[in-house]
Amino acid sequence: MTWFLGALLMPLSAQLSNQIVQSLKKGDVNAFSRFFGEEITLIIGKESSELNKEEAKSKLNDFFIEASRRS
């Protein structure tokens, strides 16, 4: 029974992983933030921050804006 349940959940897990990767590649903070809890630890470079979901979205958005300016 456990194996069967794992086999059913495997495609879902792979699909979620793909959605996370694609949202990061696109710099899509709104899509990526769907996977956040209400509070997260956000680590960018050497800086670590304990943030609520909205603060994390804002900080990540700033990160992607700055990254796009550099490229």
The first five atom37 places (N, CA, C, CB, O) and aatype in JSON, in Angstrom:
{
  "aatype": [12, 16, 17, 13, 10, 7, 0, 10, 10, 12, 14, 10, 15, 0, 5, 10, 15, 2, 5, 9, 19, 5, 15, 10, 11, 11, 7, 3, 19, 2, 0, 13, 15, 1, 13, 13, 7, 6, 6, 9, 16, 10, 9, 9, 7, 11, 6, 15, 15, 6, 10, 2, 11, 6, 6, 0, 11, 15, 11, 10, 2, 3, 13, 13, 9, 6, 0, 15, 1, 1, 15],
  "atom_mask": [
    [1, 1, 1, 1, 1],
    [1, 1, 1, 1, 1],
    [1, 1, 1, 1, 1],
    [1, 1, 1, 1, 1],
    [1, 1, 1, 1, 1],
    [1, 1, 1, 0, 1],
    [1, 1, 1, 1, 1],
    [1, 1, 1, 1, 1],
    [1, 1, 1, 1, 1],
    [1, 1, 1, 1, 1],
    [1, 1, 1, 1, 1],
    [1, 1, 1, 1, 1],
    [1, 1, 1, 1, 1],
    [1, 1, 1, 1, 1],
    [1, 1, 1, 1, 1],
    [1, 1, 1, 1, 1],
    [1, 1, 1, 1, 1],
    [1, 1, 1, 1, 1],
    [1, 1, 1, 1, 1],
    [1, 1, 1, 1, 1],
    [1, 1, 1, 1, 1],
    [1, 1, 1, 1, 1],
    [1, 1, 1, 1, 1],
    [1, 1, 1, 1, 1],
    [1, 1, 1, 1, 1],
    [1, 1, 1, 1, 1],
    [1, 1, 1, 0, 1],
    [1, 1, 1, 1, 1],
    [1, 1, 1, 1, 1],
    [1, 1, 1, 1, 1],
    [1, 1, 1, 1, 1],
    [1, 1, 1, 1, 1],
    [1, 1, 1, 1, 1],
    [1, 1, 1, 1, 1],
    [1, 1, 1, 1, 1],
    [1, 1, 1, 1, 1],
    [1, 1, 1, 0, 1],
    [1, 1, 1, 1, 1],
    [1, 1, 1, 1, 1],
    [1, 1, 1, 1, 1],
    [1, 1, 1, 1, 1],
    [1, 1, 1, 1, 1],
    [1, 1, 1, 1, 1],
    [1, 1, 1, 1, 1],
    [1, 1, 1, 0, 1],
    [1, 1, 1, 1, 1],
    [1, 1, 1, 1, 1],
    [1, 1, 1, 1, 1],
    [1, 1, 1, 1, 1],
    [1, 1, 1, 1, 1],
    [1, 1, 1, 1, 1],
    [1, 1, 1, 1, 1],
    [1, 1, 1, 1, 1],
    [1, 1, 1, 1, 1],
    [1, 1, 1, 1, 1],
    [1, 1, 1, 1, 1],
    [1, 1, 1, 1, 1],
    [1, 1, 1, 1, 1],
    [1, 1, 1, 1, 1],
    [1, 1, 1, 1, 1],
    [1, 1, 1, 1, 1],
    [1, 1, 1, 1, 1],
    [1, 1, 1, 1, 1],
    [1, 1, 1, 1, 1],
    [1, 1, 1, 1, 1],
    [1, 1, 1, 1, 1],
    [1, 1, 1, 1, 1],
    [1, 1, 1, 1, 1],
    [1, 1, 1, 1, 1],
    [1, 1, 1, 1, 1],
    [1, 1, 1, 1, 1]
  ],
  "atom_positions": [
    [[0.82, -1.19, 0.0], [0.0, 0.0, 0.0], [0.87, 1.26, 0.0], [-0.93, 0.0, 1.2], [0.57, 2.21, -0.72]],
    [[1.93, 1.27, 0.8], [2.81, 2.44, 0.86], [3.45, 2.69, -0.49], [3.89, 2.25, 1.93], [3.54, 3.84, -0.93]],
    [[3.9, 1.64, -1.16], [4.53, 1.78, -2.47], [3.54, 2.39, -3.46], [5.04, 0.42, -2.98], [3.91, 3.27, -4.24]],
    [[2.29, 1.93, -3.44], [1.27, 2.43, -4.36], [1.03, 3.92, -4.13], [-0.03, 1.64, -4.18], [0.93, 4.68, -5.09]],
    [[0.92, 4.32, -2.88], [0.71, 5.73, -2.56], [1.9, 6.56, -3.02], [0.49, 5.91, -1.04], [1.73, 7.64, -3.58]],
    [[3.1, 6.06, -2.8], [4.31, 6.75, -3.26], [4.33, 6.88, -4.77], [0.0, 0.0, 0.0], [4.72, 7.92, -5.29]],
    [[3.91, 5.85, -5.48], [3.87, 5.89, -6.94], [2.86, 6.92, -7.43], [3.53, 4.51, -7.5], [3.08, 7.56, -8.46]],
    [[1.77, 7.09, -6.72], [0.77, 8.08, -7.1], [1.27, 9.51, -6.85], [-0.53, 7.85, -6.34], [0.98, 10.41, -7.63]],
    [[2.0, 9.7, -5.77], [2.46, 11.04, -5.41], [3.71, 11.47, -6.16], [2.73, 11.1, -3.94], [3.99, 12.67, -6.25]],
    [[4.47, 10.54, -6.71], [5.71, 10.87, -7.4], [5.5, 11.87, -8.54], [6.34, 9.6, -7.95], [6.22, 12.86, -8.59]],
    [[4.54, 11.66, -9.45], [4.36, 12.65, -10.52], [3.95, 14.02, -9.99], [3.3, 12.16, -11.5], [4.36, 15.04, -10.54]],
    [[3.18, 14.06, -8.92], [2.77, 15.33, -8.32], [4.0, 16.05, -7.77], [1.73, 15.1, -7.21], [4.14, 17.26, -7.96]],
    [[4.86, 15.33, -7.11], [6.08, 15.91, -6.55], [6.97, 16.44, -7.66], [6.84, 14.87, -5.71], [7.52, 17.54, -7.54]],
    [[7.13, 15.69, -8.73], [7.95, 16.13, -9.85], [7.35, 17.36, -10.51], [8.11, 14.99, -10.88], [8.07, 18.27, -10.92]],
    [[6.04, 17.4, -10.62], [5.36, 18.54, -11.22], [5.56, 19.79, -10.37], [3.86, 18.25, -11.39], [5.82, 20.87, -10.9]],
    [[5.44, 19.66, -9.05], [5.66, 20.8, -8.16], [7.1, 21.28, -8.24], [5.31, 20.43, -6.71], [7.35, 22.49, -8.28]],
    [[8.04, 20.35, -8.27], [9.45, 20.73, -8.41], [9.67, 21.51, -9.69], [10.35, 19.5, -8.37], [10.39, 22.51, -9.69]],
    [[9.08, 21.06, -10.77], [9.21, 21.75, -12.05], [8.61, 23.15, -11.99], [8.55, 20.93, -13.16], [9.17, 24.09, -12.54]],
    [[7.47, 23.29, -11.33], [6.84, 24.61, -11.2], [7.72, 25.56, -10.4], [5.46, 24.48, -10.53], [7.82, 26.74, -10.72]],
    [[8.35, 25.05, -9.36], [9.25, 25.87, -8.55], [10.44, 26.32, -9.38], [9.73, 25.1, -7.3], [10.8, 27.5, -9.39]],
    [[11.06, 25.39, -10.08], [12.23, 25.71, -10.91], [11.86, 26.71, -11.99], [12.81, 24.43, -11.55], [12.6, 27.68, -12.21]],
    [[10.74, 26.51, -12.66], [10.33, 27.42, -13.74], [10.04, 28.82, -13.21], [9.1, 26.87, -14.46], [10.38, 29.81, -13.85]],
    [[9.41, 28.91, -12.04], [9.11, 30.24, -11.49], [10.4, 30.96, -11.12], [8.2, 30.12, -10.25], [10.49, 32.18, -11.29]],
    [[11.4, 30.24, -10.64], [12.69, 30.87, -10.33], [13.42, 31.29, -11.6], [13.57, 29.91, -9.52], [14.0, 32.38, -11.65]],
    [[13.39, 30.44, -12.61], [14.06, 30.8, -13.88], [13.46, 32.06, -14.49], [13.95, 29.64, -14.88], [14.17, 32.88, -15.07]],
    [[12.15, 32.21, -14.35], [11.46, 33.38, -14.91], [11.53, 34.59, -14.0], [10.0, 33.04, -15.19], [11.22, 35.71, -14.41]],
    [[11.93, 34.38, -12.75], [11.9, 35.48, -11.78], [10.48, 35.84, -11.39], [0.0, 0.0, 0.0], [10.2, 36.99, -11.05]],
    [[9.59, 34.86, -11.44], [8.16, 35.08, -11.15], [7.9, 34.89, -9.66], [7.27, 34.11, -11.99], [7.62, 33.79, -9.2]],
    [[8.01, 35.98, -8.92], [7.87, 35.94, -7.46], [6.48, 35.47, -7.05], [8.16, 37.31, -6.86], [6.35, 34.72, -6.08]],
    [[5.44, 35.9, -7.74], [4.07, 35.5, -7.37], [3.88, 33.99, -7.51], [3.05, 36.23, -8.24], [3.28, 33.37, -6.64]],
    [[4.38, 33.41, -8.6], [4.26, 31.97, -8.78], [5.09, 31.22, -7.74], [4.7, 31.56, -10.2], [4.64, 30.23, -7.17]],
    [[6.29, 31.71, -7.49], [7.18, 31.06, -6.52], [6.62, 31.16, -5.1], [8.57, 31.69, -6.58], [6.74, 30.21, -4.32]],
    [[6.03, 32.28, -4.77], [5.55, 32.5, -3.4], [4.36, 31.61, -3.04], [5.17, 33.95, -3.21], [4.01, 31.5, -1.86]],
    [[3.73, 30.98, -4.01], [2.64, 30.04, -3.71], [3.14, 28.87, -2.87], [2.01, 29.52, -5.0], [2.36, 28.2, -2.2]],
    [[4.45, 28.64, -2.91], [5.03, 27.52, -2.18], [5.55, 27.93, -0.8], [6.15, 26.91, -2.99], [6.1, 27.09, -0.08]],
    [[5.4, 29.2, -0.43], [5.84, 29.7, 0.88], [4.83, 29.33, 1.95], [6.04, 31.23, 0.83], [3.64, 29.18, 1.68]],
    [[5.33, 29.2, 3.17], [4.47, 29.16, 4.34], [4.19, 30.6, 4.74], [0.0, 0.0, 0.0], [4.56, 31.52, 4.02]],
    [[3.54, 30.8, 5.86], [3.27, 32.17, 6.31], [4.53, 32.88, 6.77], [2.25, 32.16, 7.44], [4.62, 34.11, 6.68]],
    [[5.51, 32.13, 7.25], [6.8, 32.7, 7.63], [7.89, 31.81, 7.05], [6.95, 32.81, 9.19], [7.8, 30.59, 7.07]],
    [[8.94, 32.45, 6.52], [10.03, 31.69, 5.93], [11.36, 32.31, 6.32], [9.88, 31.63, 4.39], [11.44, 33.46, 6.73]],
    [[12.4, 31.5, 6.18], [13.77, 32.0, 6.28], [14.27, 32.16, 4.86], [14.69, 31.03, 7.13], [14.35, 31.19, 4.11]],
    [[14.6, 33.38, 4.5], [15.07, 33.69, 3.15], [16.57, 33.95, 3.24], [14.32, 34.91, 2.54], [17.02, 34.81, 3.99]],
    [[17.34, 33.19, 2.47], [18.79, 33.36, 2.44], [19.19, 33.78, 1.04], [19.52, 32.04, 2.87], [18.98, 33.05, 0.07]],
    [[19.77, 34.96, 0.95], [20.28, 35.48, -0.32], [21.74, 35.84, -0.08], [19.44, 36.72, -0.85], [22.05, 36.74, 0.71]],
    [[22.62, 35.13, -0.76], [24.05, 35.33, -0.52], [24.38, 34.94, 0.91], [0.0, 0.0, 0.0], [24.08, 33.82, 1.34]],
    [[24.98, 35.85, 1.64], [25.35, 35.58, 3.04], [24.34, 36.15, 4.02], [26.73, 36.15, 3.33], [24.53, 36.06, 5.23]],
    [[23.26, 36.74, 3.51], [22.25, 37.37, 4.36], [21.07, 36.42, 4.58], [21.76, 38.69, 3.73], [20.49, 35.9, 3.63]],
    [[20.73, 36.21, 5.84], [19.61, 35.36, 6.22], [18.57, 36.22, 6.94], [20.07, 34.17, 7.11], [18.91, 37.0, 7.83]],
    [[17.3, 36.07, 6.55], [16.23, 36.87, 7.16], [15.03, 36.0, 7.48], [15.82, 38.02, 6.22], [14.65, 35.14, 6.69]],
    [[14.45, 36.22, 8.65], [13.18, 35.6, 9.03], [12.08, 36.57, 8.62], [13.12, 35.26, 10.59], [12.0, 37.67, 9.17]],
    [[11.25, 36.18, 7.66], [10.27, 37.1, 7.1], [8.89, 36.47, 7.02], [10.71, 37.56, 5.72], [8.75, 35.25, 6.94]],
    [[7.85, 37.32, 7.03], [6.53, 36.8, 6.72], [6.43, 36.71, 5.2], [5.38, 37.71, 7.33], [7.3, 37.18, 4.47]],
    [[5.37, 36.11, 4.73], [5.22, 35.83, 3.3], [5.31, 37.09, 2.45], [3.9, 35.13, 3.04], [6.0, 37.1, 1.43]],
    [[4.64, 38.15, 2.84], [4.63, 39.39, 2.05], [6.01, 40.06, 2.04], [3.59, 40.36, 2.6], [6.44, 40.58, 1.01]],
    [[6.69, 40.05, 3.18], [8.04, 40.63, 3.24], [9.0, 39.84, 2.35], [8.56, 40.64, 4.7], [9.83, 40.42, 1.65]],
    [[8.87, 38.52, 2.38], [9.72, 37.67, 1.55], [9.47, 37.92, 0.07], [9.49, 36.19, 1.89], [10.41, 37.98, -0.72]],
    [[8.2, 38.06, -0.31], [7.88, 38.35, -1.71], [8.53, 39.67, -2.14], [6.35, 38.42, -1.92], [9.1, 39.75, -3.23]],
    [[8.44, 40.68, -1.3], [9.01, 41.98, -1.62], [10.53, 41.91, -1.76], [8.63, 42.99, -0.54], [11.11, 42.46, -2.7]],
    [[11.17, 41.23, -0.82], [12.63, 41.11, -0.85], [13.09, 40.31, -2.06], [13.15, 40.46, 0.45], [14.09, 40.65, -2.7]],
    [[12.37, 39.25, -2.38], [12.72, 38.44, -3.55], [12.5, 39.23, -4.84], [11.89, 37.16, -3.58], [13.3, 39.13, -5.77]],
    [[11.44, 40.0, -4.89], [11.18, 40.84, -6.06], [12.33, 41.83, -6.26], [9.84, 41.58, -5.9], [12.8, 42.01, -7.38]],
    [[12.77, 42.46, -5.17], [13.92, 43.37, -5.25], [15.16, 42.65, -5.76], [14.2, 44.0, -3.88], [15.92, 43.19, -6.56]],
    [[15.36, 41.41, -5.29], [16.5, 40.62, -5.73], [16.46, 40.38, -7.24], [16.53, 39.27, -4.99], [17.46, 40.56, -7.93]],
    [[15.3, 39.98, -7.76], [15.18, 39.71, -9.19], [15.33, 40.98, -10.02], [13.85, 39.04, -9.49], [15.9, 40.94, -11.11]],
    [[14.83, 42.09, -9.53], [15.0, 43.37, -10.25], [16.47, 43.72, -10.33], [14.21, 44.51, -9.55], [16.97, 44.09, -11.39]],
    [[17.18, 43.61, -9.2], [18.61, 43.91, -9.17], [19.39, 42.95, -10.07], [19.14, 43.84, -7.73], [20.3, 43.37, -10.78]],
    [[19.04, 41.68, -10.04], [19.72, 40.69, -10.87], [19.52, 40.98, -12.35], [19.22, 39.28, -10.54], [20.44, 40.8, -13.15]],
    [[18.32, 41.42, -12.74], [18.07, 41.72, -14.15], [18.84, 42.95, -14.6], [16.56, 41.92, -14.4], [19.22, 43.05, -15.77]],
    [[19.08, 43.88, -13.71], [19.88, 45.07, -14.04], [21.34, 44.71, -14.3], [19.79, 46.11, -12.92], [22.01, 45.33, -15.13]],
    [[21.81, 43.71, -13.59], [23.22, 43.31, -13.71], [23.49, 42.5, -14.97], [23.63, 42.49, -12.51], [24.63, 42.45, -15.44]],
    [[22.46, 41.89, -15.52], [22.69, 41.03, -16.69], [22.53, 41.75, -18.0], [21.77, 39.87, -16.67], [22.7, 41.14, -19.06]]
  ]
}
